[in-house]
Amino acid sequence: MTTGTLSKVFFAAVAAASLTGCLDTVSVLQAVPQSQRQALAFSGLEVAFDPALEEKPSLERDALVEEMTRQFTEIADAREKVGVPVETRAQIEILGYKEANAALSLLLADSAEIMGYVRLRDVASDEQIGEYYIDVTYGEADILGVATAAAGEKELSRAFLKEFFKTLDQPGEEAGKAR
C-alpha cells in the first residue's frame, strides 16, 4: 500500500468511527392537556417490566429501576412549575431492553435499546392524564459503541427519560403524533 492509500484508509476509518447513531421514536398516545403540563408535580414513580423480560438473565432490573428513579427525580425536580400543582404519579412499563455487546460494537454495528410506556396519573382522581410510548436505540460500530455498551442502563435510562420530558414539555404535542 502506498502512503496515499494508507492516509485514505485512515481518514475513512476516522470518518466511520465518528458516525454514531441514536434513533428515538416517541408516540403521544394521550397528551397531557397543555394547561396542566407545566403544573405537574411528580410525587411518585413506579417502574414495571413486561413479563417477557422476567426471563432475561442479562437484565439488571434493580440497577435499571434505581438509575431510572434517580434520573427521573433529578429531571422532574429541575422542571419549572407554573400554575396550580397537579400531583402526578408516573408509571413506566419497560417493554424491551437490550444492552449492546461491547465486542460486537467494536467490530460490527450492534445496538442498545430501551422501549416502553410512560403513563401519568392524577393522584387525586387516579385518572390517567397522559400516555407516551418511547423507543430509544443507540447503534454504533466503533470505539464509542463500546463506551455506550459499557454505560448500559445509565445511558439508556437517561435517553429514555430525556425523550419523555422533551415531548411532555414541547408545546402543541397532541395525541396520535409520532416523531
ZIFENZI-V776140 format. One record per helix or strand of 2 or more residues. SS is the DSSP state (hx for helix, st for strand). FROM is the first residue (numbers start at 0). TO is the last residue. If there is no record, write none. Layout:
ss;from;to
SS;FROM;TO
SS;FROM;TO
This chain:
ss;from;to
hx;2;16
st;19;29
hx;33;36
st;39;48
hx;50;54
hx;60;77
st;85;97
hx;101;106
st;109;121
st;127;139
hx;142;150
hx;152;168
